[in-house]
Amino acid sequence: MRLSRRLISFALAALLAGAALPALAKSWAELTPGQQEALSPLSSEWDALPPKKQRYYLDLARSYPSLTPEKKQRMHDRLAYWSKLTPEQREEARRKYRAFKKVPPATREEVKKMVKEQEAQKAASGPAATQPDPSKH
Amino acid sequence: MNTYLNTNTIRELLNRSVAQLEPKTLAGLSAAREQALLRHAPGKTGLHPMTPRRRMVAAFATVLVTVSLFGGIAYYWEQAQDNSEADLAILTDDMPVDVFVN
């Protein structure tokens, strides 16, 4: 019985510690230069973000140094747009992305080519050509 | 009239009173005393003494709750990690984001 109580206490302590972690918010000034560089598109809104969201972006920032310059640029272009999406929209995007990853590589390349062609046509013909849309990068 | 009562006097009075009780009542009191002593025996807690079977069930339930708890936490972190990887891929892929969003 004493062992059971110890186990329950340990489990509760672990749960409380886990619940307390997300409550730690970090101000923009507290971030490392590397984190600031990775998350620079969010600098103006960072301090107002809930701790849970901050932790999510800090997770993303951890992979930033290993990205190619091209991918870093894409991430910067898209981050502000991505942060405005609702959790449902993001979940839907993940679902579609995972489904797309399961498509055979050859088909995937064809789809990418098609999308790029469509984007180029739209950019050439529409007025949006002069106003770059972050989601299109 | 003042009667001085010390421990011995009280014990004598009680013994005399007990001697006047019916054997059936005495047996009932004795059984109740035994039960009360059992409950307060060293290592026993609560009103129901823990039998080995109860102890085993309690230990099993505790392990089950603990495993479920840690399993739940592990599942949550794994999901968060999966989402983080997918999000990074979406944010850096050469496919435009709106292909996946809309």
gemmi code that builds the backbone of each chain (N, CA, C; Angstrom):
import gemmi

chains = {
    "A": [
        ("MET", (0.835, -1.201, 0.000), (0.000, 0.000, 0.000), (0.871, 1.252, 0.000)),
        ("ARG", (1.985, 1.171, 0.799), (2.885, 2.319, 0.850), (3.493, 2.559, -0.530)),
        ("LEU", (3.790, 1.443, -1.234), (4.361, 1.541, -2.575), (3.357, 2.179, -3.531)),
        ("SER", (2.078, 1.769, -3.390), (1.037, 2.330, -4.240), (0.950, 3.832, -4.043)),
        ("ARG", (0.998, 4.259, -2.771), (0.917, 5.698, -2.495), (2.094, 6.437, -3.093)),
        ("ARG", (3.280, 5.814, -2.989), (4.476, 6.454, -3.566), (4.327, 6.595, -5.073)),
        ("LEU", (3.821, 5.534, -5.706), (3.651, 5.570, -7.170), (2.660, 6.654, -7.570)),
        ("ILE", (1.550, 6.735, -6.825), (0.535, 7.748, -7.142), (1.135, 9.141, -6.970)),
        ("SER", (1.876, 9.341, -5.875), (2.491, 10.649, -5.628), (3.456, 11.008, -6.750)),
        ("PHE", (4.246, 10.017, -7.185), (5.221, 10.242, -8.249), (4.500, 10.616, -9.552)),
        ("ALA", (3.436, 9.871, -9.847), (2.689, 10.137, -11.081), (2.076, 11.530, -11.042)),
        ("LEU", (1.519, 11.902, -9.895), (0.905, 13.228, -9.781), (1.951, 14.332, -9.904)),
        ("ALA", (3.113, 14.109, -9.276), (4.188, 15.109, -9.351), (4.634, 15.285, -10.796)),
        ("ALA", (4.765, 14.160, -11.515), (5.189, 14.228, -12.917), (4.153, 14.978, -13.751)),
        ("LEU", (2.880, 14.702, -13.453), (1.799, 15.351, -14.194), (1.798, 16.858, -13.937)),
        ("LEU", (1.975, 17.224, -12.671), (2.000, 18.646, -12.326), (3.187, 19.344, -12.973)),
        ("ALA", (4.331, 18.665, -12.971), (5.530, 19.247, -13.594), (5.279, 19.446, -15.089)),
        ("GLY", (4.658, 18.468, -15.711), (4.343, 18.549, -17.147), (3.367, 19.664, -17.442)),
        ("ALA", (2.412, 19.853, -16.530), (1.412, 20.899, -16.737), (1.998, 22.280, -16.486)),
        ("ALA", (2.994, 22.329, -15.602), (3.571, 23.628, -15.257), (4.508, 24.140, -16.341)),
        ("LEU", (5.142, 23.221, -17.083), (6.111, 23.625, -18.112), (5.548, 24.603, -19.139)),
        ("PRO", (4.363, 24.299, -19.733), (3.863, 25.205, -20.758), (3.552, 26.595, -20.230)),
        ("ALA", (3.464, 26.729, -18.905), (3.086, 28.020, -18.346), (4.250, 29.024, -18.380)),
        ("LEU", (5.458, 28.540, -18.723), (6.606, 29.427, -18.716), (6.706, 30.194, -20.030)),
        ("ALA", (6.348, 31.454, -19.986), (6.404, 32.286, -21.186), (7.767, 32.970, -21.269)),
        ("LYS", (8.209, 33.235, -22.518), (9.491, 33.908, -22.728), (9.243, 35.169, -23.539)),
        ("SER", (9.846, 36.259, -23.101), (9.696, 37.489, -23.880), (10.661, 37.433, -25.069)),
        ("TRP", (10.416, 38.296, -26.060), (11.265, 38.307, -27.256), (12.733, 38.556, -26.882)),
        ("ALA", (12.929, 39.444, -25.902), (14.295, 39.795, -25.477), (15.022, 38.609, -24.846)),
        ("GLU", (14.254, 37.664, -24.311), (14.870, 36.504, -23.646), (15.324, 35.426, -24.633)),
        ("LEU", (14.877, 35.517, -25.876), (15.249, 34.490, -26.854), (16.720, 34.631, -27.247)),
        ("THR", (17.305, 33.518, -27.662), (18.698, 33.565, -28.107), (18.740, 34.228, -29.484)),
        ("PRO", (19.894, 34.754, -29.903), (19.979, 35.364, -31.248), (19.535, 34.390, -32.344)),
        ("GLY", (19.867, 33.112, -32.168), (19.466, 32.104, -33.156), (17.960, 31.960, -33.236)),
        ("GLN", (17.323, 31.945, -32.075), (15.859, 31.832, -32.048), (15.220, 33.090, -32.631)),
        ("GLN", (15.794, 34.238, -32.309), (15.258, 35.500, -32.847), (15.363, 35.538, -34.360)),
        ("GLU", (16.485, 35.027, -34.885), (16.665, 35.031, -36.343), (15.623, 34.115, -36.993)),
        ("ALA", (15.438, 32.930, -36.407), (14.497, 31.965, -36.979), (13.066, 32.487, -36.939)),
        ("LEU", (12.732, 33.190, -35.860), (11.334, 33.600, -35.664), (11.114, 35.087, -35.927)),
        ("SER", (12.048, 35.731, -36.632), (11.967, 37.191, -36.845), (10.616, 37.663, -37.424)),
        ("PRO", (9.939, 36.881, -38.289), (8.647, 37.384, -38.769), (7.600, 37.526, -37.658)),
        ("LEU", (7.852, 36.898, -36.515), (6.871, 36.949, -35.419), (7.290, 37.916, -34.303)),
        ("SER", (8.365, 38.668, -34.550), (8.930, 39.503, -33.474), (7.914, 40.475, -32.869)),
        ("SER", (7.081, 41.080, -33.739), (6.155, 42.105, -33.233), (5.039, 41.508, -32.379)),
        ("GLU", (4.670, 40.277, -32.638), (3.553, 39.692, -31.891), (4.005, 38.695, -30.825)),
        ("TRP", (5.323, 38.416, -30.785), (5.835, 37.346, -29.918), (5.393, 37.476, -28.453)),
        ("ASP", (5.589, 38.657, -27.872), (5.309, 38.823, -26.438), (3.837, 38.615, -26.092)),
        ("ALA", (2.963, 38.769, -27.084), (1.530, 38.595, -26.827), (1.078, 37.149, -27.058)),
        ("LEU", (1.970, 36.330, -27.578), (1.585, 34.936, -27.872), (1.439, 34.127, -26.580)),
        ("PRO", (0.449, 33.228, -26.537), (0.324, 32.374, -25.348), (1.541, 31.451, -25.236)),
        ("PRO", (1.940, 31.090, -24.007), (3.138, 30.241, -23.809), (3.120, 28.959, -24.641)),
        ("LYS", (1.939, 28.383, -24.818), (1.858, 27.121, -25.575), (2.292, 27.352, -27.024)),
        ("LYS", (1.842, 28.501, -27.596), (2.214, 28.821, -28.982), (3.697, 29.152, -29.073)),
        ("GLN", (4.183, 29.852, -28.062), (5.611, 30.187, -28.058), (6.445, 28.909, -28.098)),
        ("ARG", (6.029, 27.955, -27.287), (6.780, 26.697, -27.218), (6.751, 25.980, -28.579)),
        ("TYR", (5.588, 26.068, -29.243), (5.438, 25.458, -30.566), (6.419, 26.090, -31.562)),
        ("TYR", (6.489, 27.421, -31.549), (7.395, 28.097, -32.496), (8.866, 27.864, -32.134)),
        ("LEU", (9.131, 27.761, -30.836), (10.514, 27.487, -30.426), (10.941, 26.089, -30.894)),
        ("ASP", (9.994, 25.165, -30.924), (10.271, 23.822, -31.466), (10.655, 23.932, -32.939)),
        ("LEU", (9.895, 24.766, -33.666), (10.189, 24.953, -35.100), (11.562, 25.599, -35.281)),
        ("ALA", (11.838, 26.563, -34.409), (13.099, 27.309, -34.531), (14.315, 26.409, -34.320)),
        ("ARG", (14.118, 25.320, -33.586), (15.241, 24.427, -33.294), (15.815, 23.812, -34.579)),
        ("SER", (14.949, 23.617, -35.569), (15.404, 23.003, -36.823), (15.953, 24.032, -37.806)),
        ("TYR", (15.722, 25.300, -37.524), (16.085, 26.359, -38.465), (17.560, 26.347, -38.889)),
        ("PRO", (18.508, 26.208, -37.953), (19.930, 26.269, -38.375), (20.316, 25.207, -39.398)),
        ("SER", (19.615, 24.066, -39.388), (19.997, 22.986, -40.310), (19.350, 23.132, -41.692)),
        ("LEU", (18.517, 24.165, -41.880), (17.845, 24.340, -43.181), (18.779, 24.998, -44.199)),
        ("THR", (18.490, 24.737, -45.464), (19.255, 25.401, -46.530), (18.802, 26.867, -46.585)),
        ("PRO", (19.630, 27.763, -47.155), (19.223, 29.177, -47.237), (17.857, 29.353, -47.921)),
        ("GLU", (17.608, 28.524, -48.951), (16.334, 28.617, -49.676), (15.155, 28.270, -48.754)),
        ("LYS", (15.327, 27.208, -47.971), (14.261, 26.790, -47.054), (14.072, 27.795, -45.920)),
        ("LYS", (15.187, 28.382, -45.484), (15.086, 29.399, -44.434), (14.237, 30.574, -44.933)),
        ("GLN", (14.498, 30.948, -46.187), (13.758, 32.060, -46.775), (12.262, 31.729, -46.860)),
        ("ARG", (11.980, 30.485, -47.314), (10.573, 30.054, -47.419), (9.898, 30.104, -46.046)),
        ("MET", (10.607, 29.618, -45.044), (10.029, 29.599, -43.689), (9.709, 31.022, -43.242)),
        ("HIS", (10.618, 31.940, -43.491), (10.388, 33.339, -43.109), (9.203, 33.929, -43.854)),
        ("ASP", (9.127, 33.607, -45.159), (8.031, 34.146, -45.973), (6.673, 33.637, -45.502)),
        ("ARG", (6.650, 32.401, -45.001), (5.369, 31.760, -44.684), (4.967, 31.828, -43.210)),
        ("LEU", (5.909, 32.099, -42.346), (5.658, 31.988, -40.906), (4.513, 32.887, -40.419)),
        ("ALA", (4.512, 34.150, -40.839), (3.472, 35.079, -40.385), (2.100, 34.614, -40.870)),
        ("TYR", (2.056, 34.158, -42.136), (0.802, 33.651, -42.707), (0.344, 32.415, -41.926)),
        ("TRP", (1.294, 31.508, -41.647), (0.998, 30.267, -40.931), (0.462, 30.561, -39.514)),
        ("SER", (1.006, 31.595, -38.890), (0.596, 31.914, -37.518), (-0.838, 32.452, -37.465)),
        ("LYS", (-1.338, 32.933, -38.606), (-2.705, 33.478, -38.628), (-3.754, 32.387, -38.853)),
        ("LEU", (-3.321, 31.203, -39.220), (-4.286, 30.123, -39.489), (-4.892, 29.613, -38.181)),
        ("THR", (-6.108, 29.088, -38.287), (-6.749, 28.498, -37.104), (-6.163, 27.099, -36.883)),
        ("PRO", (-6.260, 26.567, -35.662), (-5.768, 25.195, -35.418), (-6.389, 24.177, -36.375)),
        ("GLU", (-7.653, 24.400, -36.738), (-8.329, 23.469, -37.654), (-7.696, 23.532, -39.041)),
        ("GLN", (-7.403, 24.743, -39.492), (-6.770, 24.902, -40.809), (-5.394, 24.240, -40.845)),
        ("ARG", (-4.674, 24.398, -39.759), (-3.341, 23.772, -39.697), (-3.448, 22.258, -39.697)),
        ("GLU", (-4.423, 21.765, -38.944), (-4.596, 20.310, -38.872), (-4.952, 19.763, -40.250)),
        ("GLU", (-5.804, 20.504, -40.949), (-6.209, 20.102, -42.296), (-4.987, 20.113, -43.228)),
        ("ALA", (-4.158, 21.140, -43.099), (-2.941, 21.248, -43.921), (-2.002, 20.063, -43.647)),
        ("ARG", (-1.854, 19.695, -42.383), (-0.990, 18.543, -42.034), (-1.538, 17.270, -42.654)),
        ("ARG", (-2.860, 17.132, -42.547), (-3.504, 15.916, -43.082), (-3.231, 15.809, -44.593)),
        ("LYS", (-3.407, 16.935, -45.289), (-3.185, 16.940, -46.738), (-1.709, 16.707, -47.069)),
        ("TYR", (-0.841, 17.331, -46.274), (0.597, 17.172, -46.528), (1.010, 15.708, -46.369)),
        ("ARG", (0.506, 15.079, -45.292), (0.865, 13.669, -45.053), (0.342, 12.787, -46.179)),
        ("ALA", (-0.861, 13.100, -46.669), (-1.430, 12.333, -47.775), (-0.579, 12.541, -49.024)),
        ("PHE", (-0.144, 13.791, -49.234), (0.667, 14.110, -50.411), (2.015, 13.384, -50.375)),
        ("LYS", (2.556, 13.219, -49.172), (3.846, 12.526, -49.027), (3.739, 11.045, -49.388)),
        ("LYS", (2.498, 10.521, -49.328), (2.316, 9.098, -49.626), (2.178, 8.836, -51.127)),
        ("VAL", (1.980, 9.908, -51.883), (1.863, 9.782, -53.343), (3.236, 9.385, -53.891)),
        ("PRO", (3.289, 8.501, -54.930), (4.589, 8.124, -55.491), (5.397, 9.353, -55.927)),
        ("PRO", (6.717, 9.327, -55.717), (7.557, 10.504, -56.004), (7.361, 11.068, -57.417)),
        ("ALA", (7.216, 10.196, -58.408), (7.061, 10.681, -59.791), (5.787, 11.507, -59.923)),
        ("THR", (4.696, 11.004, -59.338), (3.415, 11.727, -59.399), (3.523, 13.043, -58.638)),
        ("ARG", (4.228, 12.980, -57.534), (4.401, 14.178, -56.706), (5.117, 15.274, -57.496)),
        ("GLU", (6.148, 14.875, -58.216), (6.903, 15.843, -59.021), (6.028, 16.448, -60.106)),
        ("GLU", (5.169, 15.589, -60.705), (4.259, 16.088, -61.748), (3.317, 17.133, -61.175)),
        ("VAL", (2.765, 16.817, -59.988), (1.839, 17.752, -59.331), (2.555, 19.065, -59.032)),
        ("LYS", (3.774, 18.975, -58.522), (4.539, 20.179, -58.190), (4.757, 21.031, -59.445)),
        ("LYS", (5.078, 20.331, -60.552), (5.320, 21.035, -61.808), (4.054, 21.761, -62.257)),
        ("MET", (2.941, 21.041, -62.144), (1.659, 21.620, -62.542), (1.328, 22.857, -61.703)),
        ("VAL", (1.498, 22.723, -60.405), (1.200, 23.843, -59.495), (2.076, 25.039, -59.833)),
        ("LYS", (3.361, 24.782, -60.092), (4.285, 25.874, -60.410), (3.852, 26.584, -61.696)),
        ("GLU", (3.430, 25.785, -62.667), (2.971, 26.370, -63.940), (1.745, 27.248, -63.718)),
        ("GLN", (0.820, 26.730, -62.918), (-0.402, 27.499, -62.623), (-0.061, 28.801, -61.911)),
        ("GLU", (0.853, 28.705, -60.945), (1.264, 29.901, -60.200), (1.889, 30.927, -61.140)),
        ("ALA", (2.709, 30.429, -62.060), (3.382, 31.330, -62.998), (2.358, 32.011, -63.907)),
        ("GLN", (1.354, 31.222, -64.350), (0.310, 31.794, -65.218), (-0.462, 32.873, -64.472)),
        ("LYS", (-0.836, 32.564, -63.229), (-1.602, 33.521, -62.410), (-0.789, 34.794, -62.199)),
        ("ALA", (0.477, 34.620, -61.893), (1.342, 35.767, -61.625), (1.489, 36.638, -62.863)),
        ("ALA", (1.498, 35.989, -64.027), (1.690, 36.735, -65.273), (0.437, 37.480, -65.694)),
        ("SER", (-0.747, 36.900, -65.389), (-1.990, 37.498, -65.887), (-2.710, 38.383, -64.873)),
        ("GLY", (-2.724, 37.991, -63.594), (-3.537, 38.701, -62.600), (-2.850, 39.912, -62.015)),
        ("PRO", (-3.667, 40.812, -61.365), (-3.087, 41.983, -60.689), (-2.298, 41.590, -59.438)),
        ("ALA", (-2.568, 40.368, -58.963), (-1.852, 39.894, -57.771), (-0.364, 39.727, -58.035)),
        ("ALA", (-0.030, 39.802, -59.359), (1.380, 39.619, -59.729), (2.286, 40.643, -59.066)),
        ("THR", (1.718, 41.828, -58.822), (2.539, 42.882, -58.224), (2.522, 42.809, -56.693)),
        ("GLN", (1.503, 42.107, -56.130), (1.387, 41.978, -54.677), (1.710, 40.537, -54.271)),
        ("PRO", (2.942, 40.258, -53.860), (3.268, 38.878, -53.522), (2.484, 38.381, -52.307)),
        ("ASP", (1.959, 37.180, -52.428), (1.182, 36.566, -51.343), (2.091, 35.585, -50.586)),
        ("PRO", (2.256, 35.776, -49.279), (3.168, 34.908, -48.526), (2.834, 33.428, -48.657)),
        ("SER", (1.556, 33.118, -48.791), (1.173, 31.705, -48.850), (1.613, 31.038, -50.142)),
        ("LYS", (1.968, 31.876, -51.151), (2.346, 31.323, -52.458), (3.842, 31.043, -52.559)),
        ("HIS", (4.602, 31.511, -51.592), (6.059, 31.334, -51.683), (6.464, 29.893, -51.521)),
    ],
    "B": [
        ("MET", (-21.432, 14.289, 50.222), (-20.482, 13.215, 50.510), (-19.459, 13.102, 49.386)),
        ("ASN", (-18.210, 13.175, 49.779), (-17.163, 13.058, 48.762), (-16.514, 11.685, 48.800)),
        ("THR", (-16.532, 10.979, 47.649), (-15.901, 9.664, 47.569), (-14.676, 9.803, 46.685)),
        ("TYR", (-13.551, 9.458, 47.191), (-12.324, 9.567, 46.386), (-12.207, 8.361, 45.462)),
        ("LEU", (-12.123, 8.638, 44.179), (-12.019, 7.554, 43.176), (-10.622, 7.553, 42.574)),
        ("ASN", (-9.916, 6.473, 42.841), (-8.645, 6.341, 42.125), (-8.764, 5.218, 41.099)),
        ("THR", (-7.704, 4.955, 40.382), (-7.752, 3.959, 39.294), (-8.188, 2.591, 39.802)),
        ("ASN", (-7.653, 2.232, 40.969), (-7.998, 0.904, 41.500), (-9.474, 0.807, 41.859)),
        ("THR", (-9.999, 1.874, 42.464), (-11.408, 1.886, 42.848), (-12.284, 1.729, 41.611)),
        ("ILE", (-11.927, 2.504, 40.545), (-12.706, 2.448, 39.300), (-12.646, 1.040, 38.720)),
        ("ARG", (-11.438, 0.459, 38.712), (-11.292, -0.895, 38.155), (-12.180, -1.891, 38.917)),
        ("GLU", (-12.174, -1.752, 40.252), (-12.985, -2.659, 41.075), (-14.469, -2.508, 40.765)),
        ("LEU", (-14.872, -1.239, 40.667), (-16.295, -0.970, 40.373), (-16.694, -1.560, 39.022)),
        ("LEU", (-15.789, -1.356, 38.050), (-16.088, -1.879, 36.700), (-16.134, -3.405, 36.700)),
        ("ASN", (-15.183, -4.042, 37.386), (-15.168, -5.510, 37.449), (-16.455, -6.046, 38.094)),
        ("ARG", (-16.896, -5.322, 39.157), (-18.121, -5.739, 39.847), (-19.315, -5.602, 38.894)),
        ("SER", (-19.335, -4.481, 38.106), (-20.423, -4.260, 37.155), (-20.394, -5.306, 36.059)),
        ("VAL", (-19.186, -5.619, 35.584), (-19.042, -6.603, 34.515), (-19.547, -7.959, 34.996)),
        ("ALA", (-19.283, -8.256, 36.276), (-19.705, -9.546, 36.822), (-21.225, -9.668, 36.835)),
        ("GLN", (-21.895, -8.508, 36.853), (-23.363, -8.539, 36.880), (-23.961, -8.683, 35.478)),
        ("LEU", (-23.118, -8.520, 34.421), (-23.646, -8.598, 33.047), (-23.962, -10.029, 32.651)),
        ("GLU", (-24.905, -10.188, 31.693), (-25.259, -11.529, 31.225), (-24.107, -12.064, 30.362)),
        ("PRO", (-23.893, -13.366, 30.350), (-22.798, -13.945, 29.545), (-22.891, -13.568, 28.059)),
        ("LYS", (-24.141, -13.472, 27.526), (-24.325, -13.143, 26.106), (-23.795, -11.733, 25.812)),
        ("THR", (-24.115, -10.797, 26.713), (-23.657, -9.409, 26.539), (-22.129, -9.352, 26.642)),
        ("LEU", (-21.599, -10.115, 27.583), (-20.140, -10.150, 27.765), (-19.433, -10.654, 26.503)),
        ("ALA", (-20.027, -11.723, 25.926), (-19.435, -12.291, 24.704), (-19.454, -11.268, 23.576)),
        ("GLY", (-20.567, -10.521, 23.462), (-20.695, -9.494, 22.400), (-19.650, -8.401, 22.577)),
        ("LEU", (-19.501, -7.950, 23.835), (-18.520, -6.888, 24.124), (-17.097, -7.356, 23.821)),
        ("SER", (-16.842, -8.614, 24.191), (-15.506, -9.165, 23.967), (-15.191, -9.231, 22.461)),
        ("ALA", (-16.206, -9.663, 21.688), (-16.005, -9.759, 20.228), (-15.746, -8.366, 19.638)),
        ("ALA", (-16.522, -7.374, 20.121), (-16.360, -6.008, 19.611), (-14.963, -5.482, 19.945)),
        ("ARG", (-14.498, -5.815, 21.144), (-13.163, -5.370, 21.561), (-12.084, -5.973, 20.659)),
        ("GLU", (-12.242, -7.272, 20.393), (-11.268, -7.964, 19.530), (-11.199, -7.302, 18.147)),
        ("GLN", (-12.393, -6.993, 17.634), (-12.467, -6.375, 16.299), (-11.778, -5.010, 16.294)),
        ("ALA", (-12.070, -4.238, 17.358), (-11.487, -2.900, 17.455), (-9.965, -2.986, 17.556)),
        ("LEU", (-9.485, -3.966, 18.310), (-8.029, -4.132, 18.449), (-7.396, -4.525, 17.115)),
        ("LEU", (-8.120, -5.367, 16.368), (-7.605, -5.795, 15.052), (-7.420, -4.611, 14.119)),
        ("ARG", (-8.431, -3.709, 14.158), (-8.371, -2.536, 13.268), (-7.191, -1.635, 13.583)),
        ("HIS", (-6.832, -1.601, 14.876), (-5.749, -0.700, 15.266), (-4.417, -1.409, 15.429)),
        ("ALA", (-4.367, -2.631, 14.972), (-3.101, -3.372, 15.076), (-2.049, -2.677, 14.216)),
        ("PRO", (-0.763, -2.758, 14.581), (0.280, -2.078, 13.794), (0.258, -2.526, 12.333)),
        ("GLY", (0.398, -1.562, 11.425), (0.423, -1.886, 9.998), (-0.944, -1.912, 9.356)),
        ("LYS", (-2.011, -1.838, 10.184), (-3.363, -1.845, 9.622), (-3.887, -0.421, 9.597)),
        ("THR", (-4.491, -0.035, 8.477), (-5.069, 1.302, 8.384), (-6.496, 1.192, 7.880)),
        ("GLY", (-7.313, 2.203, 8.198), (-8.668, 2.233, 7.688), (-9.556, 1.238, 8.412)),
        ("LEU", (-10.799, 1.174, 7.959), (-11.751, 0.300, 8.630), (-11.625, -1.138, 8.165)),
        ("HIS", (-11.182, -1.320, 6.910), (-11.082, -2.681, 6.387), (-9.620, -3.099, 6.303)),
        ("PRO", (-9.299, -4.146, 7.014), (-7.907, -4.599, 6.920), (-7.601, -5.060, 5.503)),
        ("MET", (-6.370, -4.768, 5.018), (-5.990, -5.134, 3.649), (-5.625, -6.612, 3.578)),
        ("THR", (-6.405, -7.336, 2.833), (-6.069, -8.736, 2.617), (-5.037, -8.777, 1.491)),
        ("PRO", (-4.275, -9.870, 1.360), (-3.287, -9.934, 0.262), (-3.932, -9.699, -1.103)),
        ("ARG", (-5.167, -10.205, -1.264), (-5.851, -10.036, -2.544), (-6.130, -8.555, -2.816)),
        ("ARG", (-6.643, -7.855, -1.779), (-6.919, -6.422, -1.918), (-5.643, -5.656, -2.236)),
        ("ARG", (-4.578, -6.058, -1.543), (-3.296, -5.378, -1.747), (-2.838, -5.544, -3.199)),
        ("MET", (-3.056, -6.750, -3.734), (-2.650, -7.029, -5.114), (-3.477, -6.192, -6.094)),
        ("VAL", (-4.805, -6.116, -5.817), (-5.690, -5.341, -6.692), (-5.297, -3.864, -6.657)),
        ("ALA", (-4.995, -3.364, -5.443), (-4.609, -1.951, -5.303), (-3.314, -1.667, -6.064)),
        ("ALA", (-2.358, -2.587, -5.937), (-1.075, -2.402, -6.627), (-1.283, -2.437, -8.138)),
        ("PHE", (-2.115, -3.379, -8.601), (-2.387, -3.510, -10.038), (-3.066, -2.240, -10.568)),
        ("ALA", (-4.063, -1.744, -9.788), (-4.773, -0.529, -10.214), (-3.820, 0.660, -10.277)),
        ("THR", (-2.925, 0.740, -9.306), (-1.963, 1.854, -9.288), (-1.044, 1.788, -10.494)),
        ("VAL", (-0.545, 0.582, -10.776), (0.350, 0.427, -11.933), (-0.401, 0.779, -13.216)),
        ("LEU", (-1.661, 0.339, -13.294), (-2.477, 0.606, -14.484), (-2.671, 2.113, -14.685)),
        ("VAL", (-3.008, 2.804, -13.578), (-3.224, 4.259, -13.657), (-1.926, 4.961, -14.057)),
        ("THR", (-0.815, 4.537, -13.435), (0.475, 5.170, -13.728), (0.872, 4.956, -15.184)),
        ("VAL", (0.713, 3.712, -15.660), (1.082, 3.410, -17.050), (0.200, 4.210, -18.013)),
        ("SER", (-1.119, 4.285, -17.700), (-2.028, 5.046, -18.570), (-1.629, 6.511, -18.607)),
        ("LEU", (-1.289, 7.028, -17.428), (-0.905, 8.431, -17.318), (0.330, 8.735, -18.165)),
        ("PHE", (1.353, 7.911, -17.985), (2.593, 8.131, -18.735), (2.390, 7.854, -20.224)),
        ("GLY", (1.548, 6.852, -20.503), (1.224, 6.550, -21.906), (0.562, 7.752, -22.564)),
        ("GLY", (-0.367, 8.361, -21.833), (-1.081, 9.536, -22.359), (-0.127, 10.687, -22.615)),
        ("ILE", (0.767, 10.912, -21.670), (1.737, 12.010, -21.820), (2.668, 11.731, -23.009)),
        ("ALA", (3.131, 10.467, -23.099), (4.035, 10.095, -24.199), (3.336, 10.272, -25.545)),
        ("TYR", (2.045, 9.867, -25.605), (1.285, 9.996, -26.853), (1.154, 11.467, -27.232)),
        ("TYR", (0.883, 12.327, -26.234), (0.733, 13.756, -26.483), (2.024, 14.341, -27.070)),
        ("TRP", (3.164, 13.979, -26.465), (4.449, 14.516, -26.937), (4.792, 14.000, -28.320)),
        ("GLU", (4.430, 12.735, -28.569), (4.714, 12.158, -29.889), (3.901, 12.875, -30.965)),
        ("GLN", (2.618, 13.151, -30.635), (1.751, 13.867, -31.576), (2.305, 15.261, -31.843)),
        ("ALA", (2.738, 15.924, -30.756), (3.282, 17.285, -30.887), (4.524, 17.267, -31.770)),
        ("GLN", (5.350, 16.231, -31.595), (6.583, 16.104, -32.383), (6.244, 15.874, -33.861)),
        ("ASP", (5.264, 14.978, -34.109), (4.827, 14.692, -35.483), (4.322, 15.960, -36.152)),
        ("ASN", (3.496, 16.720, -35.405), (2.932, 17.950, -35.956), (4.031, 18.960, -36.258)),
        ("SER", (4.999, 19.037, -35.361), (6.086, 19.991, -35.544), (6.879, 19.661, -36.815)),
        ("GLU", (7.133, 18.372, -37.019), (7.878, 17.954, -38.217), (7.087, 18.250, -39.488)),
        ("ALA", (5.778, 17.948, -39.451), (4.930, 18.204, -40.625), (4.859, 19.706, -40.906)),
        ("ASP", (4.733, 20.497, -39.839), (4.626, 21.948, -40.018), (5.901, 22.531, -40.632)),
        ("LEU", (7.040, 22.045, -40.156), (8.309, 22.526, -40.699), (8.402, 22.168, -42.185)),
        ("ALA", (7.965, 20.961, -42.509), (7.994, 20.533, -43.914), (7.087, 21.409, -44.767)),
        ("ILE", (5.887, 21.694, -44.253), (4.948, 22.536, -45.011), (5.532, 23.942, -45.196)),
        ("LEU", (6.164, 24.451, -44.143), (6.708, 25.812, -44.192), (7.933, 25.940, -45.097)),
        ("THR", (8.577, 24.819, -45.380), (9.815, 24.914, -46.157), (9.745, 24.173, -47.502)),
        ("ASP", (8.638, 23.475, -47.744), (8.514, 22.696, -48.980), (8.425, 23.617, -50.198)),
        ("ASP", (8.775, 23.079, -51.376), (8.673, 23.939, -52.564), (7.239, 24.014, -53.096)),
        ("MET", (6.321, 23.307, -52.447), (4.903, 23.471, -52.788), (4.354, 24.657, -51.996)),
        ("PRO", (3.549, 25.528, -52.628), (2.987, 26.655, -51.891), (2.095, 26.180, -50.722)),
        ("VAL", (2.061, 26.944, -49.650), (1.280, 26.539, -48.457), (-0.200, 26.413, -48.786)),
        ("ASP", (-0.712, 27.321, -49.603), (-2.181, 27.329, -49.825), (-2.668, 26.068, -50.543)),
        ("VAL", (-1.743, 25.306, -51.135), (-2.145, 24.033, -51.747), (-2.660, 23.101, -50.644)),
        ("PHE", (-2.075, 23.211, -49.469), (-2.478, 22.346, -48.361), (-3.537, 22.981, -47.477)),
        ("VAL", (-3.565, 24.289, -47.462), (-4.502, 24.973, -46.561), (-5.898, 25.039, -47.137)),
        ("ASN", (-6.022, 25.404, -48.393), (-7.365, 25.586, -48.970), (-7.976, 24.285, -49.500)),
    ],
}
model = gemmi.Model(1)
for chain_id, residues in chains.items():
    chain = gemmi.Chain(chain_id)
    for i, (resn, *xyz) in enumerate(residues, 1):
        res = gemmi.Residue()
        res.name, res.seqid = resn, gemmi.SeqId(i, " ")
        for name, pos in zip(("N", "CA", "C"), xyz):
            atom = gemmi.Atom()
            atom.name, atom.element = name, gemmi.Element(name[0])
            atom.pos, atom.b_iso = gemmi.Position(*pos), 0.0
            res.add_atom(atom)
        chain.add_residue(res)
    model.add_chain(chain)
structure = gemmi.Structure()
structure.add_model(model)
structure.setup_entities()
